[in-house]
Amino acid sequence: PPSWGPARRLPPRFSTMASEASDPFTLQFCVDDNLRIFARMLACLDRVGKDLYLEASGGQVSLRTLNAAQSAFVKFHLRPDFFAEFVLEPNASLSMKVYLKNLVPIFRSVAGVSKVWVQVASGEENYLRVQQECSSGLRKKFDLAFEEVTMINAVYSPDSCLNCLTADPMTLLACLNNFPPGLAEVTLSAGADALTLRNDPDNIGLDDQKDVGLRTELSISPENLHAYMPNPASSGVSVTFSLREFKALLSLVKELEHRVTLRLEAAGQPILLSSEPRSQTGAPFSVESVLATVVEAASLGDEDDMFGDEPADEPMPFAPHGGAPPQQQQQHYQQPQQYQ
């Protein structure tokens, strides 16, 4: 758990971030104007995974997480102009993992915080230090333990996704709000004339079974999307994926006042999600996500079965968000090719 130290006046290094030989920190950065955005990024990562993977090299920082089922991967790439100040030791790089449940509460309420310094010490002592400077003059310090790890990354190719659409996240969220609460999965179909969202009433995956059998389907015309480019050589593509992570990402993109771009390949292949700013000036950060899609177990050959040679009637090794799928419609999450 974090060390909730007493509020006190900090040494001059806190306000100057000078790079000195005696400085124990490998990485130091300050966030002020983008503090709310940084806090929202951490909250989004907390809704997807339990660990934050932080990587720093070449003056840039990436924040990543992967859920326990390895069906959702989220990455935030922060460029140097995102920070008020950034100091990384020369020729140094950093790859670490910290528990999100310890880190997120520190950023839960930043209304009265004017700036935050994040400092990483690696060597004899490994710890992540967060120091907050409040507008009232109060200063707070939090020290968290972390683990040095090899960075994970999803392997995928955007060029293989021939179906692409860009939309206002509010449009998609308004459609998703029509589905029953507690719905685990949703199906998105990109056809020649419209984008369709629907649920499967036979495999609805609800916590409350009173709405089992309720089918909801909504269509969005291309005129209501910023860009819609289905594969002209195909009659359409349908993919089924977890709704929880998808809504968390859409909510974040909405708060960032960006548009969301989805790239689809085929059922069983991952969905690629990214954001783009509405203005032409660009943004000092980018958002990327890979969401695994569901594939019918019957459609998997022996060489495609990601869980080995298990009999079809064996229990599912992963049931998304509680509860196994009905036995008559066993489904697997087809994950990205690999995580490395």
Secondary structure as UniProt FT lines:
FT   STRAND          3..4
FT   HELIX           13..16
FT   TURN            21..22
FT   STRAND          25..31
FT   TURN            33..34
FT   HELIX           35..48
FT   STRAND          51..57
FT   TURN            58..59
FT   STRAND          60..66
FT   TURN            68..69
FT   STRAND          72..78
FT   HELIX           80..82
FT   STRAND          85..88
FT   TURN            90..91
FT   STRAND          94..99
FT   HELIX           100..103
FT   HELIX           104..107
FT   TURN            111..112
FT   STRAND          113..121
FT   STRAND          127..134
FT   TURN            135..136
FT   STRAND          139..144
FT   STRAND          147..148
FT   HELIX           158..160
FT   STRAND          163..167
FT   HELIX           169..176
FT   TURN            177..178
FT   TURN            181..182
FT   STRAND          185..191
FT   STRAND          195..198
FT   HELIX           201..203
FT   HELIX           209..211
FT   TURN            212..213
FT   STRAND          217..220
FT   HELIX           222..224
FT   STRAND          227..229
FT   TURN            232..233
FT   STRAND          236..242
FT   HELIX           243..255
FT   TURN            256..257
FT   STRAND          258..264
FT   TURN            267..268
FT   STRAND          271..277
FT   TURN            280..281
FT   STRAND          285..291
FT   STRAND          293..296
FT   HELIX           297..299
FT   TURN            302..304
FT   TURN            306..307
FT   TURN            312..313
FT   TURN            320..321
FT   HELIX           327..329
FT   STRAND          331..334
//
